[in-house]
């Protein structure tokens, strides 16, 4: 571990000076390729420091990204991050493939009561927790909403409280090689909730922008249906390739991730949902499920480093300073609701005790929702956006080690 710490410190010091070389811009800041290479290498060693500790390596990637990012040492700046956005998007698509490929319908039959129970109770308790906490949040935020505005704020924060990060869940499972009914339950709840969250987020955004109504629900349902169809089509393409060609599978999967993301964005579908559906179809309706998952796991290390290092570098801690008390309160009521709902909704004793830890982290989808709220909610949009982003920062840091700890307590880590 000492050698990895020394290497990481050396890289940070060198990067700091490279980014401040004389001239119009520092070497790293003027070249996105150099910035990307530096971010990946430094995060790799940052993750290695935490190997064989209570923390997962992705926490190391996150922390290193935060340190070298624009809001701490500024070795990587905001412009670099914006140019690297498409790489992060492809990494998320590959993680979503893996999320879907982890869903096994045969295993799900045995634990469906736990999955449905936890989902139902989490939805109910998220709304209850936000409803009970609303008077305190309004006071801490120092706002005076009308009744209509208060109802919209309630819907916005309730939807944000339900949200969970599939990327973090799958990353921890891949890293720890966790396997068993506890892991399967966490995956099942996460995937189904993600579809519900897409619907909730889109519906709330429609209410804010156009008043919602039947047309908004209809358009949203069509988007989700088309996203599912797109995922099924790409699943068929991947299955055909794996059936006819035995080699060079990783480049093909990478190309498929690029294409599915591009098509989804062009037609305003949900790329994350499409990728998860593709993984589900491949796992459950073909014979290539194991080969597909093994190919994803072979390429998992660079994918996880890219996604979590960029995610760490993107966390704006200046926002957290502005709204810290409200963010802490929101996170606390969310954690309480997660614990109570998981305990009451599950039948398996391990899930009752430790399952809530698998639902803490939030990431990309929630940040996207925060951006929409910022522009759509005219009166209090910026305040709510900052509150949600601040909560994501906190849960992104505490979520991965909590989930890794729960898998260890459930005795599902190999």
C-alpha positions in Angstrom: 0.0 0.0 0.0 2.9 2.4 0.8 4.3 2.2 -2.7 0.8 3.0 -4.2 0.5 6.0 -1.8 3.9 7.3 -2.9 3.1 6.8 -6.6 -0.3 8.6 -6.2 1.3 11.5 -4.4 4.0 11.8 -7.0 1.4 11.8 -9.8 -0.6 14.5 -8.0 2.5 16.7 -7.5 3.6 16.3 -11.1 0.1 16.9 -12.4 -0.2 20.0 -10.3 3.0 21.5 -11.9 2.2 20.3 -15.4 -1.2 22.1 -15.2 0.5 25.3 -14.3 3.4 25.4 -16.8 3.9 29.0 -18.3 2.0 29.9 -21.3 -1.6 30.4 -22.3 -2.6 27.2 -20.6 -0.9 24.4 -18.7 0.1 21.3 -20.6 -2.7 19.2 -19.1 -5.4 21.9 -19.3 -4.7 22.5 -23.0 -4.9 18.9 -24.1 -8.0 16.8 -23.3 -6.2 13.6 -24.3 -3.4 14.4 -21.8 -5.9 15.3 -19.1 -7.9 12.1 -19.7 -4.7 9.9 -19.6 -3.6 11.6 -16.4 -7.0 11.2 -14.8 -7.2 7.5 -15.5 -3.6 6.7 -14.3 -3.8 8.8 -11.1 -7.3 7.3 -10.3 -6.0 3.7 -10.9 -3.3 4.2 -8.3 -5.8 6.0 -6.0 -8.0 2.9 -6.2 -5.0 0.6 -5.5 -4.4 2.3 -2.2 -7.8 1.1 -0.9 -7.5 -2.5 -2.1 -7.7 -5.0 0.8 -9.2 -2.3 3.0 -12.8 -1.8 4.2 -13.4 0.6 1.3 -13.9 -0.5 -2.3 -11.5 0.6 -5.0 -14.1 2.7 -6.7 -14.1 5.0 -3.6 -10.4 5.5 -4.5 -11.3 6.5 -8.0 -13.9 8.9 -6.8 -11.6 10.6 -4.2 -8.7 10.9 -6.7 -11.1 12.4 -9.2 -12.3 14.9 -6.6 -8.7 15.8 -5.6 -7.4 16.4 -9.2 -10.7 17.9 -10.4 -11.6 21.6 -10.9 -13.1 22.0 -7.4 -9.9 21.1 -5.5 -6.4 21.1 -7.1 -7.7 22.1 -10.6 -5.3 19.7 -12.4 -8.3 18.9 -14.6 -10.6 21.7 -15.3 -14.3 22.1 -16.2 -13.5 22.4 -19.9 -11.7 19.1 -19.9 -14.6 17.4 -18.1 -17.1 18.7 -20.6 -15.0 17.3 -23.5 -14.8 14.0 -21.7 -18.5 13.7 -21.2 -19.1 11.3 -24.2 -16.4 8.9 -22.8 -18.2 8.9 -19.4 -21.5 8.2 -21.2 -20.1 5.1 -23.0 -18.7 3.9 -19.7 -22.2 4.2 -18.2 -23.7 2.3 -21.1 -21.3 -0.6 -20.5 -22.2 -0.6 -16.8 -25.9 -0.6 -17.8 -25.3 -3.6 -20.0 -23.8 -5.4 -17.0 -26.7 -4.3 -14.8 -29.2 -5.9 -17.1 -27.0 -9.0 -17.6 -27.0 -9.5 -13.8 -30.8 -9.9 -13.8 -31.7 -13.6 -13.8 -35.5 -14.3 -14.1 -35.1 -17.9 -12.7 -33.4 -16.5 -9.5 -35.8 -13.6 -9.3 -38.8 -16.1 -9.0 -37.4 -17.2 -5.6 -36.9 -13.7 -4.2 -39.8 -11.8 -5.9 -41.6 -11.2 -2.6 -38.6 -9.5 -1.2 -38.1 -7.4 -4.3 -41.7 -6.3 -4.6 -42.0 -5.7 -0.9 -38.9 -3.5 -0.7 -39.9 -1.5 -3.8 -43.4 -0.8 -2.5 -42.3 0.2 1.0 -39.4 2.3 -0.3 -41.7 4.3 -2.6 -44.2 4.8 0.3 -41.6 5.8 2.9 -39.7 8.1 0.5 -42.9 10.2 0.1 -43.7 10.0 3.8 -40.2 11.0 4.9 -40.1 14.0 2.6 -43.7 15.0 3.6 -42.8 14.9 7.3 -39.5 16.7 6.7 -41.0 19.4 4.5 -41.6 22.0 7.2 -38.0 21.7 8.4 -36.6 21.8 4.9 -38.6 24.9 4.0 -37.3 26.6 7.2 -33.7 25.6 6.6 -33.8 26.6 3.0 -35.4 30.0 4.0 -38.1 29.9 1.3 -41.8 30.8 1.5 -43.6 28.7 -1.2 -47.3 28.9 -1.9 -49.4 25.8 -1.4 -49.0 24.9 -5.1 -45.2 25.5 -5.0 -44.9 23.4 -1.8 -46.7 20.5 -3.5 -44.3 20.7 -6.5 -41.3 20.9 -4.2 -42.7 17.8 -2.3 -43.0 15.9 -5.6 -39.5 16.9 -6.8 -37.8 15.9 -3.5 -39.8 12.7 -3.2 -38.7 11.6 -6.6 -35.1 12.5 -5.8 -35.4 10.5 -2.5 -36.5 7.4 -4.4 -33.5 7.5 -6.8 -30.7 5.0 -6.7 -27.5 4.5 -8.7 -27.4 1.3 -10.7 -23.8 2.1 -11.8 -22.5 2.1 -8.3 -24.4 -1.1 -7.4 -23.0 -3.0 -10.4 -19.5 -1.6 -9.9 -19.3 -2.9 -6.4 -20.7 -6.3 -7.3 -18.2 -6.6 -10.2 -15.3 -5.5 -8.0 -16.2 -7.8 -5.0 -17.4 -10.7 -7.2 -20.5 -10.9 -4.9 -23.0 -13.6 -5.6 -26.1 -14.9 -3.8 -29.8 -14.1 -3.0 -28.9 -10.9 -1.1 -27.0 -9.5 -4.1 -29.8 -10.6 -6.5 -32.4 -8.8 -4.4 -30.4 -5.6 -4.4 -30.0 -5.8 -8.2 -33.7 -6.7 -8.8 -34.9 -3.7 -6.7 -32.4 -1.4 -8.2 -33.3 -2.2 -11.9 -37.0 -2.1 -11.4 -36.8 1.1 -9.3 -34.7 2.7 -12.0 -37.5 2.3 -14.5 -39.9 3.7 -12.0 -37.6 6.6 -11.3 -37.3 7.4 -15.0 -41.1 7.6 -15.1 -41.3 9.7 -11.9 -38.5 12.1 -13.0 -40.0 12.6 -16.4 -43.5 13.1 -15.1 -42.4 15.7 -12.5 -40.4 17.5 -15.2 -43.5 17.5 -17.4 -45.6 18.9 -14.6 -43.2 21.7 -14.1 -42.8 22.6 -17.8 -46.2 22.0 -19.3 -48.7 21.2 -16.5 -48.5 17.5 -17.2 -51.8 15.8 -18.0 -52.7 12.8 -20.2 -50.5 13.9 -23.1 -47.4 14.1 -20.9 -48.0 10.6 -19.5 -48.7 9.3 -23.0 -45.5 10.8 -24.4 -43.5 9.5 -21.5 -44.9 6.0 -21.9 -44.1 6.0 -25.6 -40.5 7.1 -24.8 -40.1 4.2 -22.3 -41.6 1.7 -24.8 -39.3 2.8 -27.6 -36.3 2.6 -25.2 -37.3 -1.0 -24.4 -37.7 -1.8 -28.1 -34.3 -0.3 -28.9 -32.7 -2.4 -26.2 -34.3 -5.5 -27.5 -33.1 -4.8 -31.1 -29.5 -4.3 -30.0 -29.7 -7.4 -27.8 -30.7 -9.4 -31.0 -27.7 -7.9 -32.8 -25.3 -8.8 -30.0 -26.7 -12.3 -29.7 -26.3 -12.8 -33.5 -22.6 -11.6 -33.3 -21.8 -13.9 -30.4 -23.4 -16.8 -32.1 -21.5 -16.5 -35.4 -18.2 -15.1 -34.2 -16.1 -16.5 -31.4 -13.5 -13.8 -31.0 -13.0 -10.0 -30.7 -16.1 -9.6 -28.5 -15.0 -6.7 -26.4 -14.6 -4.2 -29.4 -18.0 -5.2 -30.7 -19.7 -4.6 -27.3 -17.9 -1.2 -27.1 -19.1 -0.3 -30.6 -22.7 -1.4 -29.6 -22.5 0.9 -26.5 -21.5 3.8 -28.7 -24.3 3.1 -31.2 -27.1 2.5 -28.7 -26.2 5.8 -26.8 -26.1 7.8 -30.1 -29.5 6.4 -31.3 -31.1 6.9 -27.9 -30.0 10.5 -27.8 -31.0 11.3 -31.3 -34.6 10.0 -30.8 -34.8 11.2 -27.1 -35.0 7.7 -25.7 -33.5 6.6 -22.4 -30.1 5.1 -23.2 -29.6 3.7 -19.7 -32.9 1.8 -19.9 -32.1 0.6 -23.4 -28.8 -0.8 -22.3 -30.3 -2.5 -19.3 -33.0 -4.1 -21.4 -30.4 -5.4 -23.8 -28.5 -7.0 -20.9 -31.7 -8.6 -19.5 -32.7 -10.0 -22.9 -29.2 -11.4 -23.5 -29.1 -13.0 -20.1 -32.6 -14.6 -20.0 -33.5 -15.2 -23.7 -30.3 -16.5 -25.2 -27.4 -18.9 -24.5 -24.7 -16.3 -24.6 -25.4 -14.7 -21.2 -22.3 -16.0 -19.4 -20.0 -15.2 -22.3 -21.5 -11.7 -22.6 -21.0 -11.1 -18.9 -17.5 -12.4 -18.8 -16.6 -10.1 -21.7 -18.0 -7.1 -19.8 -16.1 -8.2 -16.6 -12.8 -8.5 -18.7 -13.2 -4.8 -19.7 -14.6 -3.7 -16.3 -11.5 -2.1 -14.8 -10.9 0.7 -17.3 -14.7 1.3 -17.5 -15.0 1.7 -13.8 -11.9 3.9 -13.5 -13.2 6.2 -16.2 -16.8 6.5 -14.9 -16.0 7.0 -11.2 -12.9 9.2 -11.7 -14.9 11.6 -14.0 -17.8 11.4 -11.6 -15.5 12.4 -8.7 -14.0 15.2 -10.6 -17.5 16.5 -11.5 -18.6 16.8 -7.9 -18.9 20.5 -7.1 -18.2 20.9 -3.4 -18.8 24.7 -3.5 -22.5 23.9 -3.9 -22.3 21.7 -0.8 -21.0 24.6 1.2 -23.9 26.8 0.2 -26.6 24.4 1.3 -24.9 22.0 3.7 -27.5 21.9 6.6 -30.5 21.2 4.2 -28.5 18.6 2.3 -27.5 16.8 5.5 -31.1 16.8 6.7 -32.4 15.5 3.4 -29.8 12.7 3.3 -30.6 11.7 6.9 -34.4 11.5 6.3 -33.7 9.5 3.1 -31.4 7.1 5.0 -34.1 6.6 7.7 -36.7 5.9 5.1 -34.4 3.4 3.3 -33.7 1.6 6.6 -37.4 1.4 7.7 -38.8 0.5 4.3 -36.2 -2.2 3.6 -36.7 -3.7 7.0 -40.4 -3.8 6.7 -40.5 -4.8 3.0 -38.1 -7.7 3.1 -38.5 -11.2 4.6 -34.9 -12.3 4.4 -33.2 -11.4 7.7 -30.0 -10.3 6.0 -31.8 -7.9 3.7 -33.8 -6.5 6.7 -30.5 -5.7 8.6 -28.2 -4.7 5.8 -30.1 -4.3 2.6 -30.7 -0.6 3.0 -27.0 0.0 2.6 -27.3 -1.2 -1.0 -29.6 1.7 -2.0 -27.8 4.7 -0.6 -25.6 5.9 -3.6 -27.1 8.2 -6.2 -25.5 9.4 -9.4 -26.1 10.3 -13.1 -29.8 10.1 -13.5 -30.4 12.1 -10.3 -27.9 14.8 -11.5 -29.7 14.9 -14.8 -33.0 15.4 -13.0 -31.5 18.2 -10.9 -30.4 20.0 -14.0 -34.0 19.8 -15.4 -35.4 21.1 -12.1 -33.0 24.0 -12.2 -34.3 25.3 -15.5 -38.0 24.2 -15.2 -38.9 25.3 -11.7 -38.8 29.1 -12.1 -39.2 30.3 -8.5 -37.1 27.8 -6.5 -35.3 25.8 -9.3 -31.8 26.8 -8.4 -32.2 26.1 -4.7 -33.7 22.6 -5.3 -31.1 21.8 -7.9 -28.3 22.7 -5.5 -30.0 20.7 -2.7 -30.3 17.6 -4.9 -26.7 17.8 -6.2 -25.4 18.3 -2.7 -27.2 15.2 -1.5 -25.8 13.3 -4.5 -22.3 14.4 -3.5 -22.8 13.0 0.1 -24.4 9.7 -1.0 -21.8 9.2 -3.7 -19.1 9.2 -1.1 -20.8 7.2 1.6 -22.8 4.8 -0.6 -20.1 2.5 -2.1 -18.3 1.6 1.2 -21.7 1.0 2.9 -22.8 -1.4 0.1 -19.4 -3.2 0.2 -19.8 -3.6 4.0 -23.4 -5.0 3.6 -22.2 -7.6 1.1 -19.5 -8.6 3.5 -21.9 -8.9 6.4 -24.3 -10.9 4.1 -21.3 -13.3 3.4 -21.7 -13.0 -0.4 -18.2 -11.8 -1.2 -16.0 -14.6 -2.6 
